[in-house]
Amino acid sequence: MLMRLTAIVTGIVQGVNFRWFTQRRAAELGLVGYVRNRANGSVECVAEGSRDELARLLDAIRLGPSEAVVENVDARWTTSTGEFHRFEIRF
């Protein structure tokens, strides 16, 4: 069964290659969805795929790239919608 992970990441997560890091890791895991900066300084990640692969992505974004300081990750699990065909960085 495919799942959807929606994660809101706070801390020092903009301007530190966080979106690129997340996109690269999601692509390696075969996930689809997007990552984007939010106006309040957080990063939003929406990804779909197997629960195991999504859990690996969640572990990665809890650490982030070396320049990031992740303070909190608010993760929500729901059923996949199938609306994505690749994983992209949105602006």
C-alpha positions in Angstrom: 0.0 0.0 0.0 1.3 3.4 -1.0 1.4 6.2 1.6 1.8 10.0 1.6 4.2 11.7 4.0 3.7 15.4 4.6 6.5 16.9 6.7 7.0 20.5 7.9 10.6 21.1 8.8 11.6 24.1 11.0 14.9 25.5 12.1 17.7 26.8 9.9 16.4 25.1 6.8 16.3 27.7 4.0 19.4 28.9 2.2 21.3 25.7 3.2 20.5 23.4 0.2 17.8 21.7 2.1 15.4 21.4 -0.9 18.2 20.1 -3.1 19.2 17.6 -0.4 15.6 16.4 0.0 15.0 16.1 -3.7 18.1 14.1 -4.3 17.4 11.7 -1.4 13.7 11.3 -2.5 14.8 10.5 -6.1 17.3 7.9 -4.8 14.5 6.2 -2.9 12.1 6.2 -5.9 9.6 8.6 -4.2 7.4 11.2 -5.9 6.1 14.5 -4.7 7.7 17.9 -4.0 9.7 20.0 -1.5 9.3 23.8 -1.2 10.3 26.7 1.0 7.4 28.3 2.9 7.0 32.0 3.7 7.5 31.5 7.4 11.0 30.1 7.0 10.1 26.4 7.2 10.3 23.8 4.4 7.4 21.6 3.3 7.9 18.1 1.9 5.1 16.0 0.4 6.2 12.6 -0.7 4.4 9.4 -1.8 5.7 5.9 -2.0 6.1 2.8 0.2 6.1 3.4 3.9 9.6 2.0 4.3 11.1 4.4 1.7 9.1 7.3 3.2 10.5 6.5 6.6 14.0 6.6 5.2 13.3 10.0 3.7 11.9 11.2 7.0 15.1 10.0 8.8 17.2 11.9 6.2 15.3 15.2 6.6 15.4 15.0 10.4 19.2 15.4 9.9 19.2 17.5 6.8 22.3 18.7 4.9 25.4 19.6 7.0 24.6 23.3 6.9 21.1 22.9 8.2 19.9 23.0 11.8 16.7 21.0 12.0 14.8 22.0 15.1 11.5 20.1 14.5 9.8 17.9 11.9 6.0 17.7 12.1 5.2 14.6 10.1 1.7 13.4 9.0 0.9 10.1 7.3 -2.0 9.7 5.0 -3.0 7.5 2.0 -1.3 8.2 -1.3 -3.3 10.2 -3.9 -1.2 9.2 -6.9 -1.1 12.7 -8.2 2.7 13.0 -8.6 4.9 11.5 -11.3 8.3 12.6 -10.1 9.9 14.4 -7.1 10.5 18.1 -7.7 11.6 21.3 -6.1 8.8 23.8 -6.2 9.3 27.6 -6.0 
